[in-house]
Amino acid sequence: MKPAWLIVLLKELKETLRDRRALALLAVFMLMYPLMVGAILNREIGRATRPEREGIDLVVVGAAQAPTLMAQLGQRNINVQRRDAMNEDAIVALLREQKVTAVLRLHEHYAEDYQAMRPARAELWYDSASENSRKHEEVEAVLRDYSRSIAGARLLAHGVSPANLNPVLVQKYDTGTSASRSASTIGTMLGIFFVPAFMFCMSTAVDSTAGERERRSLEVLLAQPARPGDLIVGKWLAAALLSIVGITLELAIAHGILKWLPLEEIGMSWRLSALDLAAVCLASATLSMFAAAIEIALSINAKSFKEAQSLVSIAMLVPIVPVIVVPMMNLSTTHWMYLVPVLSNQTLLRELAKGQSIGLTPFLLTFFSSLVLAMLCLVFTERRMRSERYLMTV
């Protein structure tokens, strides 16, 4: 004979699989966040590589005064568009159209100052809020190199070594790997992969408790020769199982997208192995159990389906707060982070993405922290269903 909790589990799973709207909602949440992160990173890759593919459009006012500079700009894949005199309003209007990267306006006495070896004045106009904000840095680099080469030639003409311009030579060595850079940059996005754990089980958890109470079918279940604990465990496992499957598939899709994207174009990489992904999915299984347990604990006390949805929606905001706040504070990874649901899963995935060995302790803390909270929620729910006050209100 099947145990009572297994009968309840199969019943809830069968009812959930019959609900096409619930399954469609699961599919949406399963695809939405991986595709959203992939679209954001793909846009960043496109921005980073666009200057190399398309070149940089630069409007130059008074270009005839600096032919050497124009030639050097052309050698750096910068398309020079010569214009006549433009006032400040015309330059601002041109930049707002976002058709050019910047406007370089040479002073009317630029050539005279240059020949007299006085500082030749030039103005670089750009819009830092536009999509072309990064391209103007390339123009600035060309202007710096051009100015440095002129200064070196003038010093050499006077018998002075150009090396005097750089009395201290600093060489930079970046020991950060592309994996660590990607983990730091993408780390703030990883938390949203675990938030759907609460969404995957919400429909089943709310419908099997508050929904049945509203439909008066919960009263029939309580009248059966089954302990309240068996009813709770069956409903909890049904909701948790759907969340576990959803999170696993979502992480697999996100892993495939991050592996497919050419992150090397922006100096990053995704080196998470399939074994590491499986370990993260296993450690995240208890997060789904906790999500199902707390939603059932909240919904069991609601008198209507809408009331339960409101309670659960508010409760879902609590684990999201640390995921947003902690990365903004730039805190070093410590063991207490593995004790906070959702934040622990985000931290675990971020540290593994760096390509370093983190040991077994973070996995155990992540696994058991959510499991303990899930058990506490189940104990509360079971005691609540045993109370006479609750039975009288069903």
Secondary structure by P-SEA (a helix, b strand, c coil): cccaaaaaaaaaaaaaaacaaaaaaaaaaaccaaaaaaaaaaaaaaaaaccccccbbbbbccccccaaaaaaaaaacbbbbbbccccaaaaaaaaaaccccbbbbbccaaaaaaaacccbbbbbbbbccccaaaaaaaaaaaaaaaaaaaaaaaaaaacccccccccbbbbbbbcccaaaaaaaaaccccccccccccccaaaaaaaaaaaaaaaaaaaaaaaccccaaaaaaaaaaaaaaaaaaaaaaaaaaaaaaaaacccccccbbbcccaaaaaaaaaaaaaaaaaaaaaaaaaaaacccaaaaaaaaaaaaaaaaaaaaccccccccccccccccaaaaaaaaaaaaaacccccaaaaaaaaaaaaaaaaaaaaaaaaaaacaaaaaac
